[in-house]
Amino acid sequence: MASTPYRKGECTMSIPYVHDTVCLNVLAFSLENARNIYEAAEGHVLAGVLSSSYPDVQTALTDMRQYHQALNGCLSVGLGGGNPMQWKAVCDIARDLKTAHYNQIFPMTGCQRFCVGNDEAHINALVSPSGTPGYVKVSTGPLSQYGTDAIIPVDTAILMIKEMGGNALKFFPMNGLSCRDELQAAAEACAAHDFIMEPTGGIDLQNYEEILTLILNCGVKHVIPHIYSSIIDPVSKETRIEDVARLYAVTKKVLQAA
């Protein structure tokens, strides 16, 4: 199975999966960093830029438009550590910037689809591990995070995300393999509902292969793993390009073995 064609300079709203299966998601901290990330993964990557890094939406838009162009549309508009207070900023950015990928909290998924104004953009919905395999916490909003936890079957959460116009289950914070049983149950549910999975939190160069293999072995057809802090250089404060290249190599290795 061939990968999505890599065409430098062509903006897209589709997800550039490797072998129509996996697309990396890493953070970009400058235009040069973003361009180098894109090249290292041969275009099979979404570079995340966090709305929380900007004082207001207009400032974010000014920068993000440049990232959108530099990445040929492969921009992921982020909340910032899953911060529910950023939900409106991501929605407001989507009103003016139509790019490939938006990160949103579960309760505001429908609002995100309305604000982006099309069916093509990819929107994930953030849910959290509950402590019980097969169940997830969906009270991930700015108010509901302080209420009694709303814990529901992951199958139901997926169906609700679909109803709201979302494309993927963002499982965060999974803390690497610390909730392995819950991760597997969520992956099995995504496979059963032909739904995209976005594992996030604590993924690094040491556990990435095992996590990706586990999810694919459950039958998930499309995976967007988010690898963030573990590959950020402590000195430059930017994503290490050599680590992106290593993640891309591991991705191809796992897919070839599948």
N, C-alpha and C positions, 0 to 999 in steps of 0.2 A: 504494500500500500504506500503510495507516494505521499510526501509531505505537502502541505500547502505551499504553492510556489512563493519563492522569495523574490519580490520585485522591489528593489530599492527605488524610492521616490514616488511610489504609488500609495495614496491614502486609502484606507479601507475601514469598514466598520465590522468586519468579520474577525473572528478569533484565529490567529495564525498557528493552529495546532501542528505539532510534529506528528506525521503519519495520522492526521485527523484524530488525535487522541490526547496529547498533552501539550499545554502551553505554560511556560514559566511566567511567574509574576514576581518581579523584584523592584526595589525602589530606585528611583533616579534622583540625584541631588543637584544636577546641573545639566545643561544641554549637551555638553561634551560627554558627561557620564552616560546620559541617555543614548547618545549616538553609539558610544562604544559598547554599551549593553546590547543594543540592537544588532550590531555587527557580530558580537561574540556568540549570540544565539542564532545567527543567520536569519533574523527576523521572527523567530518563533518565540516571542516574548512579549509580555505586556509590562511596560515600565510604569510603576506607580508614582504619582505625585500627590502629596497629601494636602487636602484642603486646610488642615489645621496648621500648615506652615505659613499661612498668609493671614494678614490682619483683616481682610475683607474679601468679598467675592470678586469685585472688579480687579483687584490686584492679582488674585488667583487666575482669573481669566486671561489677563495680559500674558502671564507666564505660560499657562497651560495651552494657549493657542500655539505658542512657539514649540512646546513639547509635542503637541499633536502633529505639527508639520514635520518636525525632526524625526519622529517615530513612524511616519507614514500612517498615522491614525491609531497606532498600537499603544494608546495611552490608557492607563487605569486611574481614574479619579478616586482618590482614597479619602477615608474619613480621618484616619490618624489614630492608630492603636484601637480601632473599633469604637472610638469616642462617639456615643450617641448624640452628644450636643452638636456634632457636625452634620447631622442629617440634612438640615435645611440648606447648608452651604453647598453640599453635593447636589441637591435638587436645583438650587438656583444656578449653579454652574452648568447643569444640563440644559437649562432653558436656552442658553446662548452657545454652548459648545457641544456639538454632536460628535462624540468620539466613540471608541470601541467598547469601553468597559467602565462600569460604575459600581462602587462598593456602597452598600446601604444596609441599614439595620432592618430587621424583620418587619417591625410595625409600619415602616414607611416605604415599603417596596412598591405599593400601588402608587403612592405619590411620586416616586422616582420615575416610574413608567410614564405617568401623565406629564411630568416636566420635561422628559427627554423628547416626547412627542413623536416617537416612531417605534416600530416593532423590531428594528434591526439591532439596536444597541444592546449589549449584554449587561444585565443587572443581577448582582448576587444579593442574597438576603442573609444577614448575619444571625446565626443561632449559636448557642453555647452548649457545651457538654453539661449534662444534668447530674452525673454521678451514677446513672442507671443506663446500661446499654439499651438502645432502642427508643430512648426518650431524649428530647432536647429542650433546652430553655429558650423560649421565644420572647420573653419579657426583656428585650435588649434595648428598649427605648429610653429617652431622657427622663421619663416619669416612671415607667413600668420597672426600670432597673431597681428602683427603691421600694417597690411593692412586694407582695408575696410572689415567689417565683411561679411563673406560668410554664409548667412542664407538660409537654404533650408528646404523643408518639411521633417519631421522626417521619413516618409515612404521612401522617396528617399534616405536619409542617410543610413537607414537600408539596402536597396537594394545595395547601393554602398559598404557598409562594407562586405556584403556577396560576392560581386564580387571580393573584395580584399583578401578574405580568412579569414575574421574576424568572430568571433563567438558571439559577444555580443556588445550591446550599453552601454557604460559607460557614465552615465549622471552626469556630474560634472562641476562646483560646484552647487549643488542644495540647499545648505543652509537649510537643514532640510525640513520643510513644507512651506518655504517662497515662493516657486513657485509651489504650489500644483496643479494648473490647468495645468501647463506645464508638471509636473511629470505624471499626469493622462493621458494627451494626448500622452506622450512618451510611457507609459505603454500600452495604447490601441493599439498603432502602433506595439509595440513588440508582443503583443498578436495576432494581425492580420497577422503578418508575421512569426509567430512561432519562435520568436527570443528571445535570452536570454537578460535579463536586469540587469545592475549593477548600482544601485543607490548609489551615493557617495557624501559626503559633509554634515556635520551638523547633521548626524544621531547619536542619543544618546539613553540612556536607557528610556528616557521619551517619545520620539516620534517614536521609532523603531516599536512598535506594530502597530501603526496607518499607518506608511509608508508601512510596509510589507503587511498589510491587504488591503490597497488601491491598491497596485500593483497586488496582487493575485486576487482581485475582478474584475480587468480589464481582467483577463484571461491569464496572463503571466504564462507560464508553468515552467520556470526556472529563479530563481532570485539569484544573488550573491550580497548581501548588504555589502558595505564597511563601517565599523565602526572603526574610527581611534582615533583622538585626545581626544574625549570625554571619552574614557576608559583607557587613559594613566595616570598612577600615577605620580603626580607632583614631588614626592620625589625620587622614584626609577627610574623614566623615562622609565618604562616598562608597558606593557599592564596588567591591573588588571585581574587576573585569575577569581576572583569571578564575575566580570562583564561579562566575556566570558560565564561563566556558566549560568548567568541570561539571556543573549541574546539567548543562546541555548534553555533554558527552554521556553522563549517567542516564539521562532520559532516553537517548538513542539506544544505549546498551540494554536498558530494561525493555524497551519496545521491541527490539530485535529478538529478545529471549521470550517474549510473550507468545 
